[in-house]
Amino acid sequence: MSRVKTKDTAPELALRKALWAAGVRGWRLHPGRIPGRPDLAWIGRRLAVFVDGAFWHGHPDHYWGQSGAFWDEKIERNRRRDERVTGELMGAGWTVLRFWDFEVERDVRGCVDAVRAALTPIGSKTPRMADRDPPEDANAEAVELLRGISKRAEELAKAIEDGGPGGREAIDELVAELRRVQGAVYGPAKRAARGEGAKARILAYLLARSGQVVRGEELAEVSGIQEWARRVRELRVEDGYAITKVGSSAYRLESDQPDLDRATAWKTANLIRRRKGSASDRIAAFLEACVGKVVTREQIDYVARIAEGGRRVRELRDEAGWPINSHIDEAGLEPSEYRLTSTDPEDRRDPAQRLYPEKVRQEVFERDEYACRICGRDRVKAQASGDDRFYLEVHHTVAVGDELKRLPAAELNDPDNLVTLCHADHREETAKLQRRKRRVRGRRGAS
């Protein structure tokens, strides 16, 4: 069976050749992101075309019951999969055409005409299916079909209750059948009004289940689109909702209220991202625009348009002396978060800070509970007193200036020689230590 071709079969090639000769263009071949990987797909027109082999896809006149129980079961699974894929596509607003291979061989012109009819331009006199009113008996037809599905659902529930066969695959079939009925009776969904689209439906669903884990499959059904994950990201990044990803495809809304600061930061990032210049220039502009606020590595990378935004931030901090806090310097920050505390050149970091490894700095700050050993303030207390420019530095109690560069690593990084000071006290204590050392050198010279 591994030798059986699943794409570019002779009937499929014949249909493509006939379409090309008829002037029909613009298809995509076997697109992986479309359910079922259609043989031909016009993504913009939401048309999917399948050319199904009569044997492998179980045409009743060409296969059924001819090769034993094993193949009967396998072909039946193929048939159920085809129904499920068709239901998913129609539920998402796609038009689905399925041709048997013998139909293409006997009447390829008729197949081409069917495709061309499905691709009728939007501006033509033929109305789009989504814009047509449903037939008068549509509701009656839907009721009849839904009652049949309801009966099957009851039978499935009873079978599961009695310990019989059932489970996820059987439920998937019912969901696909519901989608098929919806598409067959009412056609594709009409375009939603502004503010009532897929993102609004996803948000409403998450708000109704705030704090609960919601699976991606639920959001796909609620939204009715394939790009539902993109809408979740927009809610999180652009609109500021705290949505945590749980596992590979599940989400939890942590709060009903969006973080407006985060949403504003994204809008700022989007504007700065469009600027010309280097990645470092855009990162610097973004940090300055968000001074005093927490920004994320994701935002930094987005603005920079590169995947090394974190390294550029460290360059601004270590080489240019920008007072940028990370989780090393501020207890309330996560590993992927940063905060520029001030844009004033007077508040630049002491260049000697780059001599201390991050592990050493973190150990000293944690030991001193992220508070200045002289004034006793941490960032929370400083902000409460109106000092938004507060940040911490490591202070060496023995050496200063160029002496630090000449110290052995063990003495430079000895915790007994290091204390946590705020920037203002560190600057003052450094000046005092320099004056003491100058006096000592003066006395030695006089003697």
C-alpha positions as a printed NumPy array, in Angstrom:
array([[  0.   ,   0.   ,   0.   ],
       [  2.966,   2.324,   0.575],
       [  3.476,   2.369,  -3.207],
       [  0.   ,   3.767,  -3.852],
       [  0.223,   7.394,  -4.968],
       [ -1.672,   9.801,  -2.748],
       [ -1.142,  12.883,  -4.918],
       [ -0.367,  13.753,  -8.546],
       [ -2.403,  10.766,  -9.706],
       [ -3.322,  10.435, -13.389],
       [ -6.928,  11.706, -12.897],
       [ -5.661,  14.635, -10.837],
       [ -3.091,  15.572, -13.483],
       [ -5.771,  15.288, -16.169],
       [ -8.042,  17.682, -14.278],
       [ -5.227,  20.194, -13.749],
       [ -4.32 ,  20.056, -17.44 ],
       [ -7.942,  20.609, -18.448],
       [ -8.328,  23.515, -16.018],
       [ -5.181,  25.15 , -17.372],
       [ -6.376,  24.744, -20.951],
       [ -9.725,  26.336, -19.963],
       [ -7.909,  29.358, -18.503],
       [ -8.625,  28.505, -14.867],
       [ -5.598,  29.437, -12.756],
       [ -4.566,  30.316,  -9.202],
       [ -4.826,  27.016,  -7.363],
       [ -2.501,  25.73 ,  -4.655],
       [ -1.487,  22.066,  -4.622],
       [ -2.033,  20.035,  -1.446],
       [ -1.708,  22.966,   1.025],
       [ -0.737,  21.524,   4.388],
       [ -2.604,  24.066,   6.499],
       [ -5.988,  23.238,   4.918],
       [ -7.889,  20.298,   6.487],
       [ -7.561,  17.188,   4.335],
       [ -4.808,  18.734,   2.146],
       [ -7.076,  19.246,  -0.917],
       [ -5.676,  18.228,  -4.287],
       [ -6.478,  21.761,  -5.509],
       [ -7.317,  24.767,  -3.337],
       [ -8.196,  28.356,  -4.179],
       [ -7.537,  29.814,  -0.742],
       [ -8.781,  33.322,  -1.476],
       [-12.051,  31.951,  -2.89 ],
       [-12.238,  29.243,  -0.193],
       [-12.732,  26.439,  -2.704],
       [-11.31 ,  22.958,  -2.078],
       [-11.276,  20.27 ,  -4.768],
       [-10.566,  16.58 ,  -4.133],
       [-10.06 ,  13.864,  -6.728],
       [-10.89 ,  10.638,  -4.881],
       [ -9.97 ,   7.167,  -6.023],
       [-13.116,   5.075,  -6.184],
       [-11.441,   2.057,  -4.568],
       [ -9.534,   3.738,  -1.724],
       [-12.324,   6.158,  -0.852],
       [-15.028,   3.533,  -0.912],
       [-17.394,   4.197,  -3.807],
       [-20.16 ,   1.581,  -3.247],
       [-20.175,   0.457,  -6.885],
       [-16.413,   0.108,  -7.131],
       [-15.255,  -1.303,  -3.85 ],
       [-17.465,  -2.204,  -0.973],
       [-17.228,  -5.749,   0.412],
       [-14.84 ,  -7.103,  -2.192],
       [-11.611,  -7.695,  -0.254],
       [-12.411,  -8.934,   3.223],
       [-13.037,  -7.465,   6.671],
       [ -9.601,  -5.809,   7.043],
       [ -9.951,  -3.697,   3.916],
       [-13.634,  -3.051,   4.585],
       [-12.708,  -1.463,   7.929],
       [ -9.811,   0.501,   6.449],
       [-11.869,   1.922,   3.579],
       [-14.679,   2.75 ,   5.999],
       [-12.211,   4.803,   8.046],
       [-11.253,   6.648,   4.852],
       [-14.927,   7.342,   4.134],
       [-15.493,   8.688,   7.649],
       [-12.381,  10.858,   7.385],
       [-13.623,  12.301,   4.073],
       [-16.962,  13.157,   5.68 ],
       [-15.246,  14.759,   8.65 ],
       [-12.937,  16.858,   6.467],
       [-15.822,  17.984,   4.279],
       [-17.794,  18.971,   7.361],
       [-14.874,  20.954,   8.806],
       [-14.294,  22.834,   5.571],
       [-17.953,  23.641,   4.957],
       [-18.357,  24.745,   8.558],
       [-15.434,  27.142,   8.045],
       [-17.103,  28.672,   4.995],
       [-15.409,  26.651,   2.242],
       [-17.019,  25.23 ,  -0.87 ],
       [-16.003,  21.586,  -1.32 ],
       [-16.041,  19.693,  -4.618],
       [-15.28 ,  15.976,  -4.629],
       [-14.826,  14.175,  -7.963],
       [-14.415,  10.426,  -8.31 ],
       [-11.47 ,   9.424, -10.468],
       [-13.799,   7.772, -12.999],
       [-15.834,  11.007, -13.245],
       [-12.717,  12.906, -14.284],
       [-11.819,  10.2  , -16.801],
       [-15.315,  10.116, -18.351],
       [-16.261,  13.814, -18.252],
       [-13.342,  16.086, -17.458],
       [-15.13 ,  18.997, -19.177],
       [-18.038,  18.672, -16.76 ],
       [-15.614,  18.73 , -13.812],
       [-13.975,  21.872, -15.186],
       [-17.393,  23.514, -15.54 ],
       [-18.197,  22.676, -11.912],
       [-14.957,  24.249, -10.725],
       [-15.493,  27.324, -12.872],
       [-19.033,  27.738, -11.489],
       [-17.719,  27.539,  -7.928],
       [-15.156,  30.226,  -8.756],
       [-17.774,  32.706, -10.028],
       [-16.295,  36.175,  -9.362],
       [-17.708,  38.04 ,  -6.407],
       [-18.717,  40.991,  -8.586],
       [-20.762,  38.914, -11.031],
       [-24.538,  38.705, -11.215],
       [-24.526,  35.307,  -9.539],
       [-24.87 ,  35.942,  -5.805],
       [-22.425,  34.377,  -3.382],
       [-23.792,  31.432,  -1.46 ],
       [-23.229,  33.238,   1.878],
       [-25.325,  36.176,   0.662],
       [-28.291,  34.133,  -0.557],
       [-31.33 ,  33.675,   1.607],
       [-31.743,  30.056,   2.714],
       [-34.493,  28.127,   0.931],
       [-37.943,  28.306,   2.474],
       [-37.811,  24.705,   3.651],
       [-34.242,  25.023,   5.027],
       [-35.342,  25.082,   8.65 ],
       [-37.565,  22.03 ,   8.177],
       [-34.716,  20.172,   6.505],
       [-32.327,  21.141,   9.28 ],
       [-34.78 ,  19.967,  11.942],
       [-35.144,  16.59 ,  10.266],
       [-31.388,  16.102,   9.921],
       [-30.698,  17.292,  13.472],
       [-33.227,  14.866,  14.881],
       [-31.354,  12.046,  13.161],
       [-28.072,  13.245,  14.649],
       [-29.726,  13.61 ,  18.052],
       [-30.893,  10.003,  17.888],
       [-27.361,   8.861,  17.03 ],
       [-25.998,  10.933,  19.926],
       [-28.421,   9.263,  22.338],
       [-27.425,   5.829,  21.037],
       [-23.748,   6.724,  21.46 ],
       [-24.314,   7.981,  25.014],
       [-26.134,   4.742,  25.888],
       [-23.344,   2.642,  24.351],
       [-20.68 ,   4.507,  26.326],
       [-22.768,   4.248,  29.511],
       [-23.033,   0.495,  29.018],
       [-19.295,   0.189,  28.468],
       [-19.554,  -0.35 ,  24.756],
       [-17.6  ,   1.226,  21.885],
       [-17.578,   4.996,  21.563],
       [-15.042,   7.618,  22.495],
       [-13.468,  10.536,  20.742],
       [-13.645,   9.266,  17.154],
       [-17.381,   8.698,  17.361],
       [-17.927,  12.163,  18.847],
       [-15.756,  13.682,  16.107],
       [-18.063,  12.09 ,  13.557],
       [-21.107,  13.71 ,  15.162],
       [-19.413,  17.112,  15.228],
       [-18.467,  16.746,  11.553],
       [-22.031,  15.749,  10.723],
       [-23.366,  18.841,  12.491],
       [-20.972,  20.998,  10.486],
       [-22.025,  19.263,   7.273],
       [-25.703,  19.883,   8.001],
       [-24.995,  23.515,   8.8  ],
       [-23.089,  24.054,   5.566],
       [-25.42 ,  22.027,   3.36 ],
       [-28.61 ,  23.682,   4.579],
       [-27.556,  27.264,   5.286],
       [-24.344,  27.597,   3.262],
       [-21.158,  29.332,   4.432],
       [-21.457,  31.814,   7.262],
       [-22.052,  35.418,   6.279],
       [-19.3  ,  37.922,   6.96 ],
       [-19.622,  39.114,  10.538],
       [-20.112,  42.782,  11.342],
       [-17.124,  44.659,  12.733],
       [-16.546,  43.673,  16.349],
       [-18.617,  40.5  ,  16.033],
       [-16.115,  38.271,  14.25 ],
       [-14.006,  35.312,  15.296],
       [-11.883,  37.235,  17.805],
       [-14.957,  38.609,  19.571],
       [-16.448,  35.109,  19.783],
       [-13.215,  33.675,  21.193],
       [-13.013,  36.445,  23.806],
       [-16.614,  35.929,  24.873],
       [-15.996,  32.195,  25.222],
       [-12.848,  32.747,  27.319],
       [-14.531,  35.368,  29.507],
       [-17.368,  32.944,  30.254],
       [-14.711,  30.429,  31.396],
       [-12.206,  32.761,  33.059],
       [ -9.644,  30.828,  35.079],
       [-10.537,  27.538,  33.373],
       [ -8.441,  25.602,  30.87 ],
       [ -9.959,  25.795,  27.388],
       [ -8.783,  23.473,  24.612],
       [ -7.803,  24.772,  21.206],
       [-10.414,  22.535,  19.564],
       [-13.134,  24.396,  21.454],
       [-11.811,  27.747,  20.234],
       [-11.624,  26.431,  16.679],
       [-15.306,  25.465,  16.827],
       [-16.361,  28.732,  18.493],
       [-14.448,  30.913,  16.031],
       [-15.298,  28.911,  12.915],
       [-11.939,  29.753,  11.327],
       [ -8.646,  27.946,  10.882],
       [ -6.499,  30.818,  12.161],
       [ -8.061,  30.848,  15.628],
       [ -4.619,  30.612,  17.314],
       [ -3.647,  33.879,  15.656],
       [ -6.732,  35.55 ,  17.15 ],
       [ -5.784,  34.246,  20.605],
       [ -2.338,  35.797,  20.181],
       [ -3.924,  39.104,  19.12 ],
       [ -6.044,  39.103,  22.28 ],
       [ -2.957,  38.458,  24.386],
       [ -0.429,  40.709,  22.656],
       [ -2.473,  43.474,  21.039],
       [ -5.397,  43.77 ,  23.455],
       [ -3.503,  43.024,  26.673],
       [ -5.461,  40.022,  27.967],
       [ -3.518,  37.723,  30.288],
       [ -3.918,  34.421,  28.429],
       [ -1.612,  31.608,  29.53 ],
       [ -0.841,  28.708,  27.212],
       [ -1.302,  25.363,  28.974],
       [  0.41 ,  22.447,  27.263],
       [  0.597,  22.265,  23.49 ],
       [ -2.912,  23.493,  22.607],
       [ -4.881,  24.755,  25.591],
       [ -5.338,  28.206,  27.115],
       [ -6.472,  29.871,  30.326],
       [ -7.699,  33.456,  30.721],
       [ -6.18 ,  34.702,  33.985],
       [ -8.143,  37.945,  34.329],
       [-11.348,  39.412,  32.935],
       [ -9.742,  42.847,  32.574],
       [ -7.092,  43.573,  29.926],
       [ -3.744,  45.128,  30.823],
       [ -4.117,  48.497,  29.103],
       [ -0.43 ,  49.35 ,  29.601],
       [  0.533,  46.201,  27.742],
       [ -1.915,  46.954,  24.938],
       [ -0.516,  50.497,  24.646],
       [  3.036,  49.118,  24.605],
       [  2.117,  46.854,  21.702],
       [  0.712,  49.783,  19.704],
       [  3.927,  51.689,  20.405],
       [  6.004,  48.678,  19.364],
       [  4.047,  48.369,  16.136],
       [  4.79 ,  51.991,  15.232],
       [  8.491,  51.809,  16.104],
       [  8.932,  48.501,  14.289],
       [  8.206,  50.23 ,  10.986],
       [ 11.072,  52.695,  11.394],
       [ 14.225,  52.463,   9.372],
       [ 17.6  ,  52.013,  11.044],
       [ 19.278,  49.316,  13.076],
       [ 17.679,  46.852,  15.463],
       [ 19.493,  48.538,  18.369],
       [ 18.056,  51.928,  17.387],
       [ 14.499,  50.568,  17.364],
       [ 14.993,  48.783,  20.692],
       [ 16.377,  51.963,  22.265],
       [ 13.426,  53.992,  20.975],
       [ 10.956,  51.415,  22.302],
       [ 12.559,  51.305,  25.753],
       [ 12.572,  55.108,  25.943],
       [  8.904,  55.214,  24.947],
       [  8.111,  52.7  ,  27.73 ],
       [ 10.451,  54.116,  30.407],
       [  9.494,  52.893,  33.854],
       [  7.235,  50.149,  32.471],
       [  7.839,  46.436,  32.074],
       [  8.452,  45.233,  28.516],
       [  8.822,  41.634,  27.375],
       [ 11.389,  39.812,  25.304],
       [  8.62 ,  39.059,  22.8  ],
       [  7.991,  42.791,  22.344],
       [ 11.733,  43.48 ,  22.066],
       [ 12.169,  40.842,  19.344],
       [  9.102,  42.155,  17.52 ],
       [ 10.44 ,  45.716,  17.482],
       [ 13.957,  44.626,  16.551],
       [ 12.773,  42.389,  13.707],
       [ 15.478,  39.905,  14.747],
       [ 15.635,  36.976,  17.157],
       [ 18.517,  38.439,  19.211],
       [ 16.701,  41.311,  20.875],
       [ 17.849,  40.193,  24.327],
       [ 21.507,  40.502,  23.344],
       [ 20.93 ,  44.044,  22.055],
       [ 19.314,  44.972,  25.38 ],
       [ 22.364,  43.686,  27.269],
       [ 24.61 ,  45.753,  24.988],
       [ 22.642,  48.884,  25.825],
       [ 22.948,  48.066,  29.521],
       [ 26.574,  46.925,  29.722],
       [ 28.234,  48.991,  27.   ],
       [ 26.131,  52.168,  26.959],
       [ 25.297,  52.078,  30.677],
       [ 21.524,  52.262,  30.319],
       [ 19.807,  51.474,  33.671],
       [ 17.838,  48.475,  32.411],
       [ 16.593,  46.051,  35.039],
       [ 16.085,  42.351,  34.388],
       [ 15.02 ,  39.572,  36.744],
       [ 18.608,  39.679,  38.065],
       [ 18.172,  43.24 ,  39.336],
       [ 14.486,  43.385,  40.296],
       [ 12.638,  40.741,  42.273],
       [  9.283,  41.269,  40.565],
       [ 10.483,  40.683,  37.002],
       [ 10.277,  37.41 ,  35.09 ],
       [ 13.33 ,  36.085,  33.145],
       [ 11.933,  37.467,  29.867],
       [ 11.05 ,  40.952,  31.18 ],
       [ 12.947,  44.251,  31.291],
       [ 12.45 ,  47.75 ,  32.681],
       [ 14.307,  50.939,  31.716],
       [ 14.239,  52.985,  34.931],
       [ 15.417,  56.355,  33.571],
       [ 16.438,  58.15 ,  30.378],
       [ 18.447,  60.829,  32.223],
       [ 22.2  ,  60.613,  31.355],
       [ 22.912,  61.347,  35.037],
       [ 21.368,  57.986,  35.906],
       [ 23.678,  55.865,  33.748],
       [ 25.055,  52.713,  35.382],
       [ 28.533,  52.555,  36.834],
       [ 30.715,  50.958,  34.077],
       [ 32.268,  48.734,  36.768],
       [ 28.966,  46.808,  37.023],
       [ 29.845,  44.852,  33.901],
       [ 32.832,  43.321,  35.76 ],
       [ 30.522,  41.279,  37.994],
       [ 29.009,  38.088,  36.52 ],
       [ 25.222,  37.981,  36.575],
       [ 25.283,  35.018,  38.95 ],
       [ 27.323,  37.022,  41.484],
       [ 25.06 ,  40.066,  41.185],
       [ 21.957,  37.928,  41.657],
       [ 23.418,  36.238,  44.757],
       [ 24.285,  39.604,  46.337],
       [ 20.867,  41.121,  45.561],
       [ 19.027,  38.061,  46.893],
       [ 21.151,  38.03 ,  50.05 ],
       [ 20.296,  41.689,  50.691],
       [ 16.627,  41.117,  49.726],
       [ 16.851,  43.541,  46.786],
       [ 17.135,  46.522,  49.123],
       [ 19.806,  49.21 ,  49.553],
       [ 21.955,  48.539,  52.63 ],
       [ 22.175,  52.254,  53.416],
       [ 18.75 ,  53.805,  52.747],
       [ 16.882,  50.527,  53.247],
       [ 14.657,  51.052,  50.203],
       [ 13.655,  48.517,  47.587],
       [ 11.899,  49.455,  44.349],
       [  8.418,  49.276,  45.891],
       [  9.331,  51.676,  48.708],
       [ 11.155,  53.976,  46.302],
       [  8.148,  54.192,  43.987],
       [  5.862,  54.843,  46.961],
       [  8.018,  57.872,  47.799],
       [  7.882,  59.119,  44.19 ],
       [ 11.33 ,  57.901,  43.099],
       [ 10.715,  56.096,  39.789],
       [ 14.413,  56.278,  38.816],
       [ 15.481,  53.894,  41.607],
       [ 17.628,  50.881,  40.721],
       [ 20.261,  48.748,  42.457],
       [ 23.985,  48.269,  41.87 ],
       [ 26.675,  46.066,  43.38 ],
       [ 29.151,  48.072,  45.502],
       [ 32.698,  46.869,  46.277],
       [ 33.736,  47.944,  49.773],
       [ 37.499,  47.52 ,  49.249],
       [ 38.462,  48.548,  45.712],
       [ 37.326,  51.316,  43.411],
       [ 37.831,  52.469,  39.815],
       [ 40.731,  50.867,  37.96 ],
       [ 41.637,  48.857,  41.054],
       [ 38.631,  46.633,  40.395],
       [ 40.034,  45.612,  37.01 ],
       [ 43.322,  44.522,  38.613],
       [ 41.758,  42.428,  41.363],
       [ 41.862,  38.605,  41.096],
       [ 38.458,  37.177,  40.266],
       [ 38.15 ,  35.514,  43.683],
       [ 38.677,  38.811,  45.496],
       [ 36.573,  40.83 ,  43.047],
       [ 33.576,  38.494,  43.417],
       [ 33.974,  37.706,  47.118],
       [ 30.485,  38.246,  48.619],
       [ 32.057,  39.549,  51.829],
       [ 33.41 ,  42.519,  49.84 ],
       [ 30.12 ,  43.232,  48.056],
       [ 26.937,  44.965,  49.192],
       [ 23.709,  46.08 ,  47.533],
       [ 23.259,  49.841,  47.188],
       [ 20.852,  52.   ,  45.242],
       [ 22.402,  53.992,  42.391],
       [ 22.449,  57.25 ,  44.379],
       [ 24.103,  55.706,  47.467],
       [ 26.512,  53.676,  45.335],
       [ 27.676,  56.844,  43.592],
       [ 28.106,  58.637,  46.928],
       [ 29.911,  55.728,  48.618],
       [ 32.207,  55.333,  45.604],
       [ 33.154,  59.01 ,  45.831],
       [ 33.863,  58.645,  49.571],
       [ 36.068,  55.588,  48.974],
       [ 37.994,  57.435,  46.264],
       [ 38.614,  60.382,  48.61 ],
       [ 39.862,  58.067,  51.377],
       [ 42.253,  56.343,  49.024],
       [ 43.574,  59.697,  47.757],
       [ 44.25 ,  60.785,  51.351],
       [ 46.075,  57.521,  52.043],
       [ 48.199,  57.963,  48.943],
       [ 48.9  ,  61.578,  49.949],
       [ 50.1  ,  60.56 ,  53.415],
       [ 52.314,  57.88 ,  51.927],
       [ 53.837,  60.392,  49.527],
       [ 54.483,  62.925,  52.292],
       [ 56.295,  60.334,  54.367]])
